C-alpha cells in the first residue's frame, strides 16, 4: 500500500486551537505526493486555554489528568471531524501539546495521551514523536524538516512562523534546521493586552514606532548567536523575550512594532548569503501578518523570494507534516534526522496505539517489509 489517508493533529504554543487535517499521502516513483482533503481548526474554550497555559505549573496528578483529558478531547474532535466530512482515515498522527521543552535537561513533554486519543477516536494513533530522538542525545526538535525535504523540495528554505519561528534548508546535501526565535507567542500576547485575539494584518504593529532600546534587549540573548542544533521552548520565551517586553514602558503598539522588527531581523540572520535568487516558503499564522512579512522581505534583501502559499497550506502545513511523520513511522522509515536534532543517529520515532485487529494486521504487514 503506497497511498495513506491520515488525520494529522497539531496544537501549537500560540493556543489558537487544534489543527485537524485529513491528508492523502502517496509514494510514487520514489517521490511523496500530498493532498490536504479536509482541514479545520477547532478553537479551544477559555477553560481549555487556561488549562493548557497553566500546565507547566500544575501538580503531578493534575498534569497526568490533563494529559488524559486532552487526549480524550482530541479523540472526540477527530470523531466529530470524521462524521462532518464522512471520512475513512487509516490512522491518526498527533503532535500533542508541548508543556515542557528543555533539551539541555533531556526533557520534552507533549500531552494528549495516545491511548485516550485512540480510544475516543476509535482509530490507531501514532504519537510521541520526540522521545526517542532525545534518548539518542538529540534536541527532539524540530521534527518538521524531513517533511520540508520530501514534500516541499522546490524551496531553498522552509520557514514556519508559529508560536516559535523555525527554519530548515539544505547545506552540502544535509538538512539543517533549528528554532530561530519566539514569534506568535510574543505578537499574540501583546495583541491580547490590547483586547484583540491577534493583530490582524499587523495593523496595530504597523501603527507603532520603533523602540531602539527594547529592540536591543530583545536581540541580546546568547541563544541567537549559538550554533545549531538548537531549539526553543515556551519556558525560554517566558524568561527572556516576554519578560523583556513586559518590563518595557513602551505602548502596546510600539512593542508590537519593535517585536516585528526583532522577529524579522533574527529570521534574516538565519538566511545564508546568496548571490542568486532563493525561494523561501513562509507558513504558519505569522505569514498572515502583512507588516511582519514586509519587514522580513526588507531585511532579507532582494535575492530572497518570500512566497506565502494558499491559506490552507499556511494554516495546516504542520498538521500535514505530522500526518506524514506518522506515515513514515507506520512504514518503519526514518522520520527524525540527526543533522537537524544533533542525535547520535537518524531514528524512526513515534509510539503506536493500535485500535483494532485490522490495524494490528496492517502494522505487522508494513513493519515486516524491507526498507
N, C-alpha and C positions, 0 to 999 in steps of 0.2 A: 504494500500500500504506500503510494507516494503522494497522496492527497489527504490532508487532515483538516477537519473543521474543529476549531478550538476557540474557546472563550478565554480571552486574556483579561485579567483584573489588575488594576493599578490604583493604589491610594498614595498620594504624594504628600510631602511636608506642607504644602500650601493649604491642605484641607478643603479643597474645592468640592470634593465628593469622590465617590467610587467610579472610576472609569471602567466601562464594560465594553469589550469589543469582540464581536463574533467574526472570526477570520478564517479564510481558506488559504492554506499554505500547501503549495505543490512543488515537489522536487522533480525537475525535468531537464534533461540534457546537462546535468551537473550544475544547475542553477536553481535557486529558490525563487518562486513567484508568489506574491502575496496579494490578497484582496481583503479589504475590510467590508464585510457584507452588511453588518448592522452594528451600530455603536451609539452609546448614550452615557451620560454621566448622571449617577444617582446622587442628588445633593444630600449631604448629611444634615440631620436635625441639629438644632443648637445643643441638645443634650449630648449627642454623639461627638460633636466637635469639641465640647468641653472635656469629655471623657478621653478622647484621643490626645488632646492638647496637654492634659494633665497626667498622661500615662507614665511619664518619666519620673514623676514624684509619687506615684501610687505605691502602696504597700505591696508586699509579695502576693498575698492572697487576692487582693484587688486586681493586680495586674494579670494573674492567672485567669481570674473570672472574666476580665475584659478580653483577653486572648480568645477565650472560648466563645463569649457572646458576640464578638466581632466576626469570628468565623461563621457562626450561625447566621448573623446578619448578611454576610456576603453570600452564603448559600441561598438564603431566601431571595436576595436580589437577583441572583442568577436564575432561579426558578421562575420568578416573575418576568424577567427579560426573555427567557425561552418561550414562555406562554404568550407574551405580547407579540412576538415575531414568528411563532410557530417554527422553532429551530430544532435541529437534531445534532448537537455537538458531540464530538468523540470524547472530549475531556475538558477540564478547566485548568488553566495555568495562572497562579496567583502570586504576585509580588508580596502581598500583605501590606501592613502599615508600619513604617520604621519608628520604633520608640527610642532605641539606643543605637548609635553607630560611633564606636570608639576603637578604630582598628589598632591603635597603639597599645590597647589593652586586650586585643583579640576579642572584642565584643561587637556584635551587631545583632539586633533583635527586631524581627518583623512579626507583628501579631496578626491574628486572624487564623486560628489553628486549622490546619489542613483536614484533620479528622472531622471537625464540626462543619467545615465548609463542604466536604464530600458528603456527609450525612444529610445535610439540608439542601444541597444542590442535586443530590441523587445522581452524582456523576463521579468518575475518577478525578482526582485532583493532583496536580504537580505543584509543589510549593517549596519554601525554604531553600532558595537558590544560593544563598550566600555562605552558609555554614561550612561546607566542605572547603571552599577556597580559603577561608580564614584558618581552618585547621591545617591547611597546606602552607601557611605563612603569608597569605595574601591579604589584601585590604577588604576582600569581599565586595568590592565596588571599583569602578562602575561595571555593570553587567551588560548594559545595552550595546556596547561596541561590536560584539560579534554579530548582532542584528544589523548594525550600521554597515558592516563589511559585506554581509551576504545578501541583505535586502536592498541596500541603497549604495551600490558600488560606483555609481556615476558621480558621486560627490567627493571632493577633496577633503571636506570637513563636514562632520555632523555635529551640530550644536543643539543642545536641549536647554531651554530656558524655563525650568520648573521652579520648585521651591529653592533648589540649588542649581546653578548652571554647570553644565559639564560638556566636554568636547571630546571627539575622537577623530583620528586621522591615521593614515599610513605613513610610516617613515622607514625607509630602507627595507621595504617588504614586510614590516611588522606593524601590527595595530597598536597604537598608543592612545590612551585615554585617561582623563582624570577630571575631578571636580575643580571648577575654577573659583567660584565664589557663591555666597548666598545671593539669591535673586528674588523670586516672588515672595519668599519669606519676609524680605525687607519691604518690598513695594506694597504687598497686601496688608502688612501690619500698619504701615503709615496710612494707607487708604482707609482702613478700619477706624483709625483715630479720627479721620475726617468724616466718619459716618457713611463710608462707601464700602461696598463689597470688594471692589478693586478700582484702580484708576483707569477708567475706560479710555482707550486710545492714548493713554499717557497725558491727558489734557491737564490735570492738576499739576503734574510734574513739569510739564512744558511752561506753565504759568509762573513757576518759581524762579529763583535766582541761584546762581552757584555760590556755595559757601566754601571758600578755599580751605579754611581751617578744618571743616568737617571732612572734606574730600581727602585731605592729607591723612587724617586719622583713620578713615575707612581703608585707605590703601596701605597703612603702616604694618599690619600683622605679618609676621615672618612666613606664614603659610604661603603667601603669594610668591615668594622667591624660592620656596623649597622645590627640589626636583621631584618628578613623578617616579614611581606611582604614589598617588596621594588621593585622599578622599575626605569629604567633609560630612559632619553630622549636624543635627539640629542643635546639639549642645554647644558646638563651636560657634554657630551663628548667634546663639543667645549670649554667650560670654564675650563675644567680640563685636561683630557688626551691629547687632541690635542694641547692645549696651552702649556703644559709641553714639548711635543715633539718639537713644533715649537721653543721653547726657547733654546733647546739643540744645542750645536755647533757640535755634532757628525755627521758623514757621514750618508747618507740615508741608506746604508747597515747596519751600526751599529745600527741605530734607529730601523730598521726593526727587526734585530736580537734581540735587547733588548725588543722590544714590544712583540715579540712572547713569550719570557720568562715571561713577565708580564701577558699576557693573560693566559698562561698555569698554572702559579702559582696561579692566582686567581680562576681558574676553579678547580684545585686540592684542594684548600682551601675549596671549596664548597662541596666536597665529604665527606661523613661520614666515620669515621674509620671503617674498615672491617677486619675481621679475616678469611673471606672466599671469594671465587670468586664472583665478582659483574659484571653484564653486563651493559655496557654503550653504548647507541645508539648515534652516533655523526652524525648530519646532518647540512645542511647549507653550504654556499660557503667555509667557513673556513676549512671544513672537507677535501677539496681538497688540502690544504696546507700541504704537507708531512712533512715539517720541524716542523710546529706547532703541528701536530699530534704526532710526535716523542717526542717532548718536553712534551706534555701532558701525554703521557704514562710514561715518565721518572719521572715526578713529582707526578703522581697518584700512581705509585707503581704496583707491580706485582699482587696484589689482584683485580685489575680492568682490565677487558677485554674490551677494547675500540673497538667497531665494527662500521665500516663505511659501510652502506648498498649499494644497487645499486645506480648508479648516478641519476636515476630517483627519488628515494626517497630522496637522499641528496639534490637535487635541488628543489624539488617540495613538500616537506613534509608540509610546511606552507600553500601553496595553497590548498593542500589536506585537512588539518585540518580546514581551513576556509570554505571549501565546507561542511565539517562535522558539524561545528558550525552552518552554515546556515540550514542544515538539522534538527538539534536539534531545532532550532528556528521555523522552518516550522512545526515541530511536537509539538511545545509548551512545550519543555522539557528543563531542566536546561542545560545551556551551559557556565555558569560562576560560579566558585567555590569560596566561601567566605574564605576557608582555604588558597587559593592562593593569593587573592587580598586584603584581610582584610575588605571586605564589611560586612554589618550587616547581610546579608543572601545570599544564592545562588540566582541566577536570570536567567531569560530567556531573554537574551539581543539580540538586533538587530531590526532595522526598516525594514518593508517590503513594497516595492513599487510594486503593482500588475499591470501587463502589459495588462491583458485582462480578460474577464469574466470567462474563464475557470480557470485561476489562482485564481480568487476570489472564485470560487466553491471549488477548491482544498484546499485553506486556511481554508475556513469555515468548510469543512468536517474534516480536521485534527485537527483544533483548538477545535472542539466540542467533540473529542474523550477523554475519561477519561485517566488520567496519570497513 
